[in-house]
Amino acid sequence: MVAIVFSVMAWLVGGLMPSAEAADPATAAPAAATAAAPASAGDATPAATGDVPEVCVNKPPKKARKAEPPLYEKLAPIALLILVIIFVVSRLPKVDVGHSDAFRRRRVLNWLPLGLTYAFLYMARYNINQFMYVGAITEREFGAIFGWGSLVYGLAFLLNGPLTDYWGGRVTILLSAGGSAVCNALMGYMVLTGEDFGDRVGSLTLLYCANMYFQSFGAVSIVKVNAAWFHLRERGTFGGVFGILISLGVFFGYDGSRIITDTFVDRSVNIHAAGNGLEYLFFIPAGLLVVFFVLCWLWVRDNPSQAGHADFDPGDASSHDEGQSQKVLAVMWRIVSNPIILTISFIELCSGFLRQAILQWGRNFGKGVGLADSFVFANWGVVSCIAGITGSMFAGAISDHVFHSRRLPVSAVLYGIMTVGAIAILPMLGAPAAIPWIVAFMSMAIIGVHGMLSGTASQDFGGKKNAGVAVGIIDGFVYIGSMAQSFVFGAYLPAEKIECPDGSLVANPAAKVIDNWQIWPIAMIPASIIGLLLAILLWNARADRKKK
């Protein structure tokens, strides 16, 4: 299945991508410069010393920076976000499984700091996107850095899933927050001092990979802890609540990171200059993670009994286990050999490709097709956060109350939205006014799928005892897909800027050719269709042993 997905994508990329000659920003340059120009639209620097693209020789005059919008315009998207959260939470359906009010209050104190920690882990992960967006690294460098980081994140689950089941989610969320804080602080140190340790991009890649290793503990920790605190029949709804906190991480990662660079970065100096304020893009998330490390240490507990409440049967796949511990390899084989979990993993491979294709490259696509000033792309973090909230709540509530705690039917519905959206974008590229809202709905759909399968189905089918291994395997497939999209789009989407030999950045003419952006929706279509078909295949799958 993996081979089929990637073979189709490779065929589409190779056959439908504009030629290197057409996309090359230096095609207007003299013949000598053209011959040595970058091999694809994704390159943003000359291929060899002395080869200067025409756009660097005849630089267009710098455009005056847009006037800062008034304060009320800056606050409007945040106010909208708060209203959405209040409305959604107030409309949550109630699922009564017999918990006392005291238990519910203590559970809030458990999952709230846990969820906010994960939100700031997102900020400490997606800040690298803003690092690229301001021109500190090229799109191709970003694609490589995020791609290798995604590979480490995915493979780390093979180790970190069993470790989380063994140590417990409280220990591993502390490892996640502490390790990511250190890695971000080191990346901030590089930017502050100009220290590149001999290879700037290579050093950033190593630190980002280390960051992603520690980050991989985060998702497993959340699922492991919540599996003991939430009954199967309430996991869909409360998974939606938890999705709100995770979606806040998307807001922090995009709009929060943009606010940091808008506030602290000195745009009058070269973006590569040491100490220009860009270091705060890494220092601020590191500091926030230190704060939540302390809060998790104080309040988060693995089981209700550790917080003074009685443990209970969650009604999931582990409910009838004898309670005896099993060897890690035996547990992993039991989960991997489960056809339902394996199929969910392949669905999530497609989700990983699609989710990061939208989150990481959506703004670039919007700018490339002339929609940068639309509400959706101008407020990417807020819109992505609202999309995540609505997608999570829709998926969770419908799963529990319409499909009787089955997770795959609602995933199929959301994949249907994703497929229709990806196909609809292509004929609209000539008149793209409606595209931003289509992208917003696609974001809602794929974030809803991800939360439903990685966050909820992994608990159901892995069970409380093996939740760490189950989510590790499923999320590992997510980041194989994430790695694939990062390398594909990093290599084939046109760079927004070209870095000239003097270190200045100029607009890349290839980025203004709409045809060069067709590969973005085209590459998403096969992944959407495959995910949809697999979700339909598991329409009736359920984890509880006793059907209701």
LINTA-V241052 format. One record per residue. RES is the residue in one letter. BURIAL is b if it has 16 or more other C-alpha atoms within 10 Angstrom, else e. D_CENTER is the distance of its C-alpha to the mean C-alpha in Angstrom with 2 decimals. Layout:
res = [RES,RES]
burial = [BURIAL,BURIAL]
d_center = [D_CENTER,D_CENTER]
//
This chain:
res = [M,V,A,I,V,F,S,V,M,A,W,L,V,G,G,L,M,P,S,A,E,A,A,D,P,A,T,A,A,P,A,A,A,T,A,A,A,P,A,S,A,G,D,A,T,P,A,A,T,G,D,V,P,E,V,C,V,N,K,P,P,K,K,A,R,K,A,E,P,P,L,Y,E,K,L,A,P,I,A,L,L,I,L,V,I,I,F,V,V,S,R,L,P,K,V,D,V,G,H,S,D,A,F,R,R,R,R,V,L,N,W,L,P,L,G,L,T,Y,A,F,L,Y,M,A,R,Y,N,I,N,Q,F,M,Y,V,G,A,I,T,E,R,E,F,G,A,I,F,G,W,G,S,L,V,Y,G,L,A,F,L,L,N,G,P,L,T,D,Y,W,G,G,R,V,T,I,L,L,S,A,G,G,S,A,V,C,N,A,L,M,G,Y,M,V,L,T,G,E,D,F,G,D,R,V,G,S,L,T,L,L,Y,C,A,N,M,Y,F,Q,S,F,G,A,V,S,I,V,K,V,N,A,A,W,F,H,L,R,E,R,G,T,F,G,G,V,F,G,I,L,I,S,L,G,V,F,F,G,Y,D,G,S,R,I,I,T,D,T,F,V,D,R,S,V,N,I,H,A,A,G,N,G,L,E,Y,L,F,F,I,P,A,G,L,L,V,V,F,F,V,L,C,W,L,W,V,R,D,N,P,S,Q,A,G,H,A,D,F,D,P,G,D,A,S,S,H,D,E,G,Q,S,Q,K,V,L,A,V,M,W,R,I,V,S,N,P,I,I,L,T,I,S,F,I,E,L,C,S,G,F,L,R,Q,A,I,L,Q,W,G,R,N,F,G,K,G,V,G,L,A,D,S,F,V,F,A,N,W,G,V,V,S,C,I,A,G,I,T,G,S,M,F,A,G,A,I,S,D,H,V,F,H,S,R,R,L,P,V,S,A,V,L,Y,G,I,M,T,V,G,A,I,A,I,L,P,M,L,G,A,P,A,A,I,P,W,I,V,A,F,M,S,M,A,I,I,G,V,H,G,M,L,S,G,T,A,S,Q,D,F,G,G,K,K,N,A,G,V,A,V,G,I,I,D,G,F,V,Y,I,G,S,M,A,Q,S,F,V,F,G,A,Y,L,P,A,E,K,I,E,C,P,D,G,S,L,V,A,N,P,A,A,K,V,I,D,N,W,Q,I,W,P,I,A,M,I,P,A,S,I,I,G,L,L,L,A,I,L,L,W,N,A,R,A,D,R,K,K,K]
burial = [e,e,e,e,b,b,e,e,b,e,e,b,b,e,e,e,b,b,e,b,b,e,b,b,b,b,b,e,b,e,e,e,b,b,e,b,b,b,b,b,b,b,b,b,b,b,b,e,e,e,b,b,b,b,b,b,e,e,e,e,e,e,e,e,e,e,e,e,e,e,e,e,e,e,e,e,b,b,e,e,b,e,e,e,b,e,e,b,e,e,e,e,e,e,b,e,e,e,e,e,e,e,b,e,e,b,b,e,b,b,b,b,b,b,b,b,b,b,b,b,b,b,b,b,b,b,b,b,b,b,b,b,b,b,b,b,b,b,b,b,b,b,b,b,b,b,b,b,b,b,b,b,b,b,b,b,b,b,e,b,b,b,b,b,b,b,e,b,b,b,b,b,b,b,b,b,b,b,b,b,b,b,b,b,b,b,b,b,b,b,b,b,e,e,e,e,e,e,e,e,b,e,b,b,b,e,b,b,b,b,b,b,b,b,b,b,b,b,b,b,b,b,b,b,b,b,b,b,b,b,b,b,b,b,b,b,b,b,b,b,b,b,b,b,b,b,b,b,b,b,b,b,b,b,b,b,b,b,e,b,b,e,e,e,b,e,e,e,e,e,b,b,b,b,b,b,b,b,b,b,b,b,b,b,b,b,b,b,b,b,e,b,b,e,b,b,e,e,b,b,b,b,b,b,e,e,b,e,e,e,e,e,e,b,b,b,b,b,b,e,e,e,e,e,e,e,e,b,e,e,b,b,e,e,b,b,e,e,e,b,b,b,b,b,b,b,b,b,b,b,b,b,b,b,b,b,b,b,b,b,b,b,b,b,b,b,b,b,b,e,b,b,e,b,e,b,b,b,b,b,b,b,b,b,b,b,b,b,b,b,b,b,b,b,b,b,b,b,b,b,b,e,e,e,b,b,b,b,b,b,b,b,b,b,b,b,b,b,b,e,b,b,e,e,b,b,e,e,b,e,e,e,e,e,b,b,b,b,b,b,b,b,b,b,b,b,b,b,b,b,b,b,b,b,b,b,b,b,b,b,b,b,b,b,b,b,b,b,b,b,b,b,b,b,b,b,b,b,b,b,b,b,b,b,b,b,b,b,b,b,b,b,b,b,b,b,b,b,b,b,e,e,e,b,b,b,b,b,b,b,b,b,b,e,b,b,b,b,b,b,b,b,b,b,b,b,b,b,b,b,b,b,e,b,b,b,e,b,b,e,b,b,b,b,e,e,e,e]
d_center = [22.64,20.17,22.96,23.45,19.87,19.78,23.45,23.05,20.16,22.31,25.29,23.66,22.36,25.82,27.88,26.27,24.99,27.58,29.77,29.27,32.50,31.44,28.13,29.58,29.95,33.20,35.08,37.36,38.35,41.60,41.84,41.58,38.28,36.95,37.79,35.65,32.69,29.09,28.65,25.78,24.23,21.34,23.83,24.53,27.42,30.93,31.50,34.45,36.29,38.53,36.69,35.86,34.25,36.44,33.94,34.35,38.13,38.45,35.78,35.50,36.30,33.50,32.49,33.05,29.97,29.45,31.02,28.85,28.46,30.42,28.98,28.97,26.71,24.16,24.42,24.44,20.70,20.38,23.46,22.04,18.97,21.48,23.67,21.01,20.21,24.00,24.75,22.23,23.25,26.92,26.73,25.25,27.56,29.24,29.44,32.45,32.64,35.22,33.35,35.44,34.54,34.64,32.14,29.72,30.12,29.50,26.43,24.91,25.72,23.87,20.54,20.29,20.09,17.94,15.34,15.67,15.34,11.94,11.10,12.54,10.84,7.53,10.05,11.44,8.43,7.37,11.15,11.68,10.57,13.42,15.55,15.51,16.01,19.17,20.53,20.48,19.09,19.33,16.81,18.13,17.86,14.24,13.64,15.68,14.28,10.59,12.13,14.42,12.01,9.95,13.49,14.56,11.73,12.74,16.42,16.50,16.20,19.65,21.05,18.97,19.18,22.99,23.16,21.42,23.91,26.67,25.98,24.33,21.10,22.75,23.50,20.12,18.18,20.76,20.15,16.41,17.07,20.11,18.86,15.77,18.23,20.66,18.39,17.24,20.93,22.00,19.77,21.24,24.63,24.29,23.61,26.36,29.01,28.27,28.50,26.84,28.44,29.86,26.70,24.23,21.37,22.23,22.28,18.92,17.50,19.32,18.23,14.52,15.06,16.97,14.31,11.81,14.81,15.36,11.79,12.14,14.99,13.02,11.77,15.17,17.07,15.95,16.93,20.04,21.32,20.78,22.46,25.64,25.52,24.75,26.96,25.63,27.03,25.10,21.70,20.51,21.55,20.49,17.14,16.81,18.02,15.59,12.80,14.27,13.74,10.09,9.78,11.90,9.37,7.50,11.17,12.02,9.39,10.69,14.11,14.89,14.43,16.47,19.07,19.43,20.16,22.37,24.25,24.78,24.65,28.13,27.85,31.54,30.97,29.22,25.46,26.11,28.85,28.64,28.37,27.47,25.22,21.90,21.96,21.11,17.52,17.38,20.36,19.37,16.13,18.34,21.06,19.08,17.94,21.64,22.65,20.44,21.55,24.99,24.21,22.69,25.74,28.00,26.74,24.37,26.41,25.69,28.36,30.35,33.50,32.29,32.13,35.55,34.73,35.55,33.10,32.96,32.32,28.84,30.12,27.50,28.08,29.46,31.94,34.89,34.26,37.18,35.29,36.17,33.51,32.74,32.02,28.43,29.08,30.81,27.96,25.43,27.90,28.46,24.81,24.22,27.50,26.56,26.16,24.10,21.44,21.56,21.16,18.22,16.63,17.34,15.97,12.61,12.92,13.16,10.27,7.99,9.82,9.77,6.39,5.24,8.91,8.85,6.25,7.43,10.90,11.86,13.79,15.48,16.55,17.86,19.81,21.11,22.63,24.13,22.05,20.66,22.91,21.99,20.81,17.40,16.51,18.57,16.72,13.18,11.74,14.37,14.11,10.38,11.33,14.45,12.91,10.80,14.11,16.31,14.39,14.30,17.90,19.16,17.91,19.19,22.48,23.33,22.63,24.99,27.60,27.91,26.93,28.34,25.24,24.36,20.62,20.92,22.95,20.49,17.72,20.24,20.83,17.23,17.06,20.33,18.92,16.16,19.00,21.40,19.07,18.27,22.02,23.16,21.51,23.80,27.15,26.01,25.25,28.89,28.66,25.00,25.60,23.94,20.85,18.68,19.26,18.66,15.17,14.69,16.04,13.90,10.73,12.67,13.60,10.57,8.78,12.33,12.67,9.80,11.32,14.72,14.63,12.64,13.67,17.10,18.55,18.01,20.24,22.68,23.33,22.96,25.00,25.16,26.71,24.31,21.01,19.66,20.60,19.43,15.84,15.93,17.11,14.86,11.57,13.24,13.51,9.85,9.33,12.57,11.27,8.29,11.23,13.43,11.69,11.32,15.04,16.13,14.90,15.60,19.07,20.00,18.69,21.27,20.78,21.33,23.73,26.32,27.35,31.15,33.39,34.16,30.52,30.24,27.53,28.68,27.14,26.64,28.86,26.84,23.82,26.16,27.10,25.32,26.12,23.96,20.85,21.88,19.94,16.60,17.64,19.97,17.55,15.55,18.85,19.77,16.47,16.80,20.44,20.14,17.60,20.03,23.05,21.82,20.90,24.40,25.90,24.81,25.78,28.30,26.61,26.82,26.74,29.70,32.90,35.07,34.19,34.77]
//
